C-alpha cells in the first residue's frame, strides 16, 4: 500500500498535462505576434484619425470606433471558420461579386458618390458594396488558382482563369471606380503569380492591357470630337493623370491643388513633426479629404519622418508575419488567400502614400488600418480573420 501513489499526488501530476492541453488549444487559435502587430497598427491609426477628424464636422470618430469594434468581431468569427470549406465555391463567389458590385445600379438603392460615380447603396446607412467585394474577390481568385496545384502552363486554362478574374474589374468599371478596380487587378495578379501562372502569359497580358488602354484613350478622343465630351475616362480622371505626368505645369488653383497641399503638409513635418493635433494644413481646411485620401499627410505633418517610419515598420512587421503564415499553409488555396491579401495591402500602401507624395497618380485609395472609413476597416479585419484561419487550421493539421 505504501508504494501506491496518493490521491493528491495523482491530481498534481494530472494538472500540468491539463494545463499543457489548454495552452496548446490557445496556441492553435491565437498567433500572439500577429495580434500584437494588428493592435499596434490599429491603435496608431486611430490616434491619427482622431487628430484628422477633430477639426472636421463631416466625419465622426465614434463611427470609426464602431467600425473597429465590428471589425474585431468579424475577425474573430472568420478566424474560427475553416477556410478549406470555401475552396470549391468558385461560381458562388463569382455570382456574389457580380451582385455586390452591380447593386448600386439598382434604382432606388444606389446613390451617387460624386464626380459621376455610383458606387454606394443606402440600406439605412450608406455602404460601399465594391469595398466588401474585395473579400469575395480574394476568395474567388484563390479558389480559381488552387485548382492548378501551383502550376498553370496551359494557355486555354490561363485564359479561362484570367476571364473569371476580370469579371469583378469589368463590373466595377461600370460605376466607374478605377481605384477599386485597380485593387481587384492587383489581387488577381498576385494570385496568378503565387498560383504558378507562367510569367510569359502574364507579360503578354500586361502588354495587351497597355495596348488596350492606349486604344481606349484614342477612341475617347474620337468621341470627344463628335460629342464634345469624354465617355470612357471621366474628366476628373484625366486631370489626375495630367497632374501626375506634368506636376510643374499643373494649375495650383484647380487640378494640382490637392497634390501641392499634400506635398506642403508632408514637407513641413520635418524630422519629428509639428506635434499631435498641431497640423495646420488640415486644421485650416487646406488639405481636402484629410481623414481619408490624405491621411498620410496628416501623419507626416504632425509626427514627421519619425512617425512615418513607425507606421512603415508596423506594415513591414505585418507583411513579414503574413509571409510566414503563407509559407506554413497546408494547401495552395490557403497560401494564395494570404498572399492575395498581402498583395492588396502592398498595392494600397504604395499607391496611397505614393499619390500623396506625387509618385503615383491620385486615385483615392485609402491607407490600410489608418484611413477613415468603417466599411474599409471591417473589410481589412475580415482579411485578417482569413489569414488567421489559414494559420490556425494549418497548425492544427501539423499537430494532428
N, C-alpha and C positions, 0 to 999 in steps of 0.2 A: 504493500500500500504506500510505503514511503517513496517509491520510485515513480508513482503516478503524478502527473502534473496537477497542481492545484487549480481550482476554477478561476481564481483571479489571474493566474499566470497565463491561462489559455486565452482569456479575454484580452489581456495586454498584448499577447502575441498576435491576436487577430486584428487589433486596431491599426497597426502600421500597414497591413495589407489592404484594409478597407480604405485607409487614407490615400494609399497609393492609387487605388482604383478611382477614387474621387478626383485625384489630381490628374490622372490620365484622361478622365472624362472631360475635365475642364480644358486641358491642353488640346483635346480633339476639336473643340469648338472655338477656342479663344487663341488668337495669334496676338500676343501682347505687344511685340514691337510694331506690328501693323496698326493695331488700335491706338497705340500711343502717338504714332505719327499722324493718324487721322484726327485725333483730338487736338493736337497742337496746331495742325493746319487749319481746322475749322475754327478753333478759338482765335487764332491770329487773324483769320478773315473776318470774323465777327467784330473785332476791335476796329479794323479798317472801315468796315461798312458802317459801324456806329458813328464814326467820325464823318463819313461822307453824307449820311442821311440826316445828321443833326442840324444841318443848315438848309435842308430841302424838304419842304412840306409834302412834296409829291410822293415821298417814299416813307415806309413805316418799318422801323427796326423791329417792332413787335411781330410783324408779318414775317420778317426774316428769321426770327427765333422760332416761330411756328413752323416754318419750312425745315429748319434744323431738327426740331422735335419730331416732325412727321418723317423726316428722312432717317433718323435714328431707328424709329420703329420699323420702317420699311426695310432698312438694312438688316436688322435682327431677324425679321421674318424670312427674307430671301436667303440669308446666311444659313438658316436651318433647313432650307429646301435642298433636295438632291438635284443638282443641275443636270445630272446624267439623264433624267427622265425627259428632258427637253430636246435632246439631240435629234429625235425623229419627227419634230413638229415643223419642218421647213415650210410647208404650204400654209399652215396656220399662222406662222409669223409673217408670211408674205401678205396674207389677207388682212391681218391686224394692221400692218404697216400702211397698206393702201387706205383702209378705212380711217385710221387716225389722221393721216396726212391730208386726205381729201375732205375731212369733216368740216373745215372752215368754209367750204364752198356750199354747204347746205343752207338754203335760205332760212333766215331767222335764227340760225345758230352761230354762223361765223360773224366776226367783227373785223373791221379794218384796223390794221396795226399802224397805219400811217404810211406815207410815200407810196400808196397804191398796193401795198402788200396785205393780203388777207390770210393771216396765219394764226389767229386766235379764235376761240369759241367762248361763248358765255353760257355757263351752266350754274347759275347762282353766283359764280365768280369767273373771272377771265382765266382761261387755261390755254397754253400753247401746245397743241397735240404733237406738233413736229418735234418738240423737245422730248416728250415722253417716248416718241417713236425711236429715239436713239437706242433705247433698251432693246426693242424688238429688232432693230437693225443689227445690233451686235449679235443677238441670238440667231437671227436669220443667216447672217454671213458665216457665223461659226458652224451652224448646222450644215450649210452647203459645203464648206471646205472639209468638214470632218468625214464626209463620205469618201474622200480620196486618200485617206490614211497618210497624209504628208507628201503625196506625190501627184501632181496634176500636170501631165505632159501630153494629154490628148487634146488636139485643137478643138474638136467638137465639144468635148466636155468643158473645156475652158470657156468657150463662147456661151455655153449653156449656163455655167456658173456666173459669168460676167453679166449675162442678160438678167438673171434673177436679182443680182446685187444692184443693178442700175434702176430697178423699178422704184425704190424709195426716192432716189435722186430725181427721177423724172416727175414723180408726183409732187415733190416739194417745190420744184421749179414752176408749177402751175400757180403758186401763191403770189409772186415768186419770193423765195427766201434763199438767196445764194449762199449766205453764211452757213446755215444749217445744212444745205446741200453739199457744201464742201466738206463738212464734218462727216456726212454719210459716205462720201467718196473716200475719205481718208481711212475710215473704219474698214471699208471694203478692200482698199489697197493693202492695209496691214494684214487682214485675214488672208488675202491672196499670198502674200509673202510668207507668212508663218505656215499657211496650209500647203505650201510646196508647189505653187504655180511656177512654171518655167519663166525665168527672167526675160527670155526672148519674147514670149507672149505679152508680158507686161510692158515692155519697151514699145512694141508695136501698138499696143492700146494707147499708151501715152502719146505717141506720135500722131495717131489718128485723132485723139482728143484735141491736140493743138491745131491740127488742120481743120477740124470741125469748128472749133472756136473762131478761127480766122474767117472761115466761110460764113458763119453766122453774123459776124461783125460786118462783112461786106454786104450780106443780104439786108442787114439793118440799115445800112447807109442807103441802099437802093430803095427801101421802104420809106426812108426819110424824104428822099427826093420826090416821091409820089404822094405821100400823105402829109408831109410836114412834121412828123413826129416819129420817134423811135418806138418800135413794138417789141423787140426781142430783149434788149438790155435797157433798163429804165434810165432816165436822165440822171438821177442821183447816183446810180451805179457807175455811169460813165464819168461823172465828175470825180468820184472817188478814185477811179483808175487814173484820171488825168492828174489829180493831186499827187498820187504816188509816183507817177512817171516824170512829173515836172514840178517838184516841190518848190523850187525857187521862183517859178513863174506863176504859182497859184495865187488867186485873189484872196488876200487875207480877210476881206470883209464878207466873203462868200464861202466857196467850197474848201478853201485852205484854212479857214478859221479854226476848226476843231483840232486839226493836226498841229498848228502853230501853238495854240494854247496848251495842248498836251505836252509838247516839247518844252515850253516855258516852265510848266509845272515840274517836269522831271529834272530839268537842268537846275532849277532853283533849290532843289532839295540838298544838293551838296553831299557831303560825306555822312552826316548824321541827321539831316533834315531840319525843318523848322520847329519840330515838336508836334506831338499828337494833338489834334484838334486846332492846330495853328496854321494850317494850309490856307493860303489866300486865294488861289486860283478857283477852287470850287466854292469857298466861302463867299466870294464876291459874285458868284454866278458866271464867271468867265469860262469855266470848263463845263461844257454841256454833258449831260448823262454821266456825271461823275460816279455815282454808285454802281453803274452797270458797265457800259462800254469802256470807260476810262478810269476804272477803279485803281489800276496800276499806277496812274499818275498821282492819285491821292496818296498812295503808299510812298511813292518816291519823293514827293514833296514834303511829307510830314516826317518820315523816318529815314530818308536819304538812302545812300548806297548801302549802308549797313542793314537797314530794314529790308531792302530788296534782296540782299544776299541771304538773309534769314528765310525769306519766302522761297527762294530758289533752292536752298539746301533742304527745306522740307519737301519740296517737289522731288528733288533727286532721291531723298530717302524713300519716299512713297514709290517711285518708279523702280528703284532697285529691289525693294521688298516684293513688288509685283513680278519682277523678273524671276526671283527665287521661287515664288509660288507657281509661275508658269512652268519653270523647269521641273518642278516636282509633281506637276499634274499627271494624273493617271491615264489620261487619254487625250487624243487630238482635239476633241471638242472643248475640253476644259482649257487646254493651252491656248487655243485660238480665242476663246472668250476673254481670257486675261489679257492677252497681247492686243486684242482689238480695242479693249478699254484703254490700255496704255497708249496705243496709237492715237486714240481720240483725245485723250488728255494732252499728249505731247503737241498735237496739232493746235489745240485750243490755247495752250500756254504760249507757244511760239507765235501764233497769229495775234492773240490778244496783246501780248507785250510788244510784239513787232510793229503792230499798227499804231500803237501809242508813240513809238519811237520813230516812226516814219520808215521802218524797214520792210513793212508789209502793207498792202492796201487795206483801207478801213472797211471792215465787213460787219462790225457789231457783234463779234463772237466774244462771249463772256469768259472771264478767268475762273477756272475750276476752283470751287470751295471758297472763293473770295468775292466774286461779283454778286451784287444784289439780285435776288430772284428766288422765290420759294420753290417754284416748279423746277428750276435749274438745280437747286440744292437737293431736292428729293431724288431727282434722276441720278445725280452723282452718288448719293448714298445707296441707291439700288445697285449701281455699278459696283460699289464696294461690297455689297452683300453678295453679288455674283462671284466676285473674286474670293471672298471668304468661304463661300460654298465650295468652290473648287479646292481651296486649301484644306478645309476640314474633312471633306469626303476622300480626298487623296491621302491624307494622313490616316484616316480610318481604314482605308484599303491596305495601306502598307503595314499597319499593325495587326490586321486580321490574318 
